[in-house]
Every structure is written in structure tokens, then in C-alpha cells.
Amino acid sequence: MSNASKTVTKARAGLILDQPFFGSLALRLELKEDPGCGTAWVDGRSLGYDPEFIESLSLDEVKGLLCHEVMHCANQHTTRRGARDAGKWNTACDYAIDPLILKTGMALPKGGHVDPSVADMSAEKIYKLVPEPDDGDGDEGDGGSGKGPSGQDNPGNFGEVRDAKSEDDQAISPDQAKKLEQEWKIATAQAATQAKARGELPGDLARMVKEIVEPELDWRELLRRFVDTAAKNDYSWSPPNRRFIHQGLILPSLRSNELGKIAVAIDTSGSINQSDLDKFAGELTGILGEFEAECEVIYCDSAVQAVEEFGPWDLPLELHAKGGGGTDFVPPFKHEDRSGELPACFIYMTDGWCNSFPDEPSYPVLWVLTAKREGWNPPFGEVAHL
């Protein structure tokens, strides 16, 4: 065992004794020496580290580094990036977690990201404030523009967050991503319970755990994340992936996301008002513009009343309800099955007052509820509340 490996193992053991919340979660990650990676990285299953970087740190800084990587996993940063630039996403995630680590009294290596103006924001919100990378090539390098969200100097990244991979090192599927997220959610709750029993769970960590276990995400964020997950990654050799250039490897970089047709069903039974439709149309407009995707809108009460097709050239999107009878969720899905082109994803905007569901389709489904329905649990799909 190398000196670096001994140091990392010692730091993890120290966390188990002194910071049981972080230590318990650190035990879930397989430790891997990765010479040449620069600092360290995590992908939800493994924690890689550069021996030279570890040897340049004090033991307390190594402990802080482990906490940093564990927090990426606990906050599910390895599965939430979607179509975002990898470098900017890494920086945004750092701004979301580093202040909390410092509040627990842990030390961090030089290069931590702390900005009081964004301390309570999600990584997704911080991402919108981080300037574009200088080269603007959108590959999977460290990224960063030298400036943080509020314009201050950006000291640089350490402890990279990488996209989660399957056990055979392939791109993770949506189902696999959900499973990994659930595993970390359960592990985070268990670690918090253990730490609380020992009286060693600070209030800030307790609040973070509550947000992870019982997230209160804005419907817009859920909608965008849902569509991001349905997109297909596209890779390009120009420019190459900067992450591997130092190893002499020329590999393609992530350049764009392709998204097939989005199917949108609008419940026109009479309970959805024009204000709700306008909010929904505004968010869809942003998504269609970002992905240059086509959208098929199906107006349905107890039967399909009208179908409209939109593309990036039809923006901004305008939706107007057509119909007004009872509600049946089955007809829009049957319409898609007969269309000959299955959608990349299906979004159903409804008040939820219906129990007529089709069999689960092969594509992902998001139900956007316009009315409060406590405990509404459809037989498939995810739920967002408008």
C-alpha cells in the first residue's frame, strides 16, 4: 500500500470516529489510486485520487477532501447534470457543498468554493450564475471562467464530480440513475440517524439531509431535469476530451444532446385555467429552444379533442385548451402508440382527478399536477406539482 493510500485510509477511519455522518457515507465508495487525474474524483460508486495530490495535503485536508466527494454523492450530483457543461456543473456543485463542509469545522484543500450570495441555492440555480468557460467548447474538462457566481475570483476546482456510470462502465440508464439516487438517499438518511444518535449531527447537516430525503423542488426544475434525462448524448472528436489529454489519450468530448419528439397531453376537462397553461407553455418554450426539439401537444378530456405540432420555429409556444368533458388518461397514450413514432418522453398536465390509466409505456412519463392532491400516486411515472 502506497503512502497516499495509507493516508486516505487513515483519513476515512478518522472520519468514522470524529465525523460519523461523513465517515459512514465514505465507506460506500471504493477507493482507487488514479495517478494523473490531478486531484480526486467521484462517480457515485468509486472515489479516485491522485497520489501526488494526496501527499501534498495535510491529514485534515484529506479528511475534508473525502467529505467534499461524499457530499457530491449524497446530493446526487453524479446523476443530475443532464445537458449542462461538465466544468460549470462541477463548479456549481462545489459552491453548493463547500460552505456546509466548512461549517462542520472541517478543513478543505486550497481551491474551495465559498460565496455567501449563493450558499443556500441548489447546484442547478448556481449553475445559471457561473460564467461560461473561457474556451466555450462545452467538453468534459474542468471548465470554469476564473470568476464565481457573484463575479469574484474563482480559485479553481479540486475533487471532480463525474457522471455516474453503470457497473460495466457504460453510460447509466434513467432506471439505473434512479436506483443509484435511491441508494444514496437511503444511505444518507441512515448516516444521519447514526450521527444524531451520537449527538454529532450539526443543524446545517440535518437540514441538508431533510432536503435530500424530502426534496421540495420547483416544478420547472423537475420538468427540465426530466427532459434532460430523456436526451441522448452526442459526442464529437473536435475538440477532444481535455480530461484525458494529459494521459496521451485522444477521446471524444460531449458536444450536444439530441432529443426526439416530446409528447405533451393537456387535460382539458375544465379544471386547468389559462394562467396554468401560460406558465407551462413558457417553460416548454425554453426547453424546445434549448434542445431544438419538436413537440406534439394532445388536448384530451375523455377523448382526444385536438393535436398540434410545434418546433423551434414556432416559439414562443402558445397553448389554448380544447374540450371540456370528463377525464380519461388512456386516449393520449393510445394516440402515441398509433403514431408510428414513440416520443422520447411524455408529459401529462392534469388536475389528477381520474383513475383511468393505461398500461405503463416504454418511454418515461412525467405527470404535472395543477391542483393539490395529497398522496396522489399514479401507477407509473414521476410527479411534479405546478
Secondary structure, 3 states (H helix, E strand, C coil): CCHHHHHHHHHHHHHHHHCHHHHHHHCCCEEEECCCCCCEEECCCEEEECHHHHHCCCHHHHHHHHHHHHHHHHCCCCCCCCCCCHHHHHHHHHHHHHHHHHHCCCCCCCCCCCCHHHCCCCHHHHHCCCCCCCCCCCCCCCCCCCECCCCCECCCCCCEECCCECCCCCECCHHHHHHHHHHHHHHHHHHHHHHHHCCCCCHHHHHHHHHHHCCCCCHHHHHHHHHHHHCEEEEEEEEECHHHHHHCCCCEEEEEEECCCEEEEEECCCCCCHHHHHHHHHHHHHHHHHHCCCEEEEEECCCEEEEEEECHHHCCCCCCCCCCCCCCCHHHHHHHHHHCCCCCEEEEEECCCCCCCCCCCCCCEEEEECCCCCCCCCCCCEEEEC
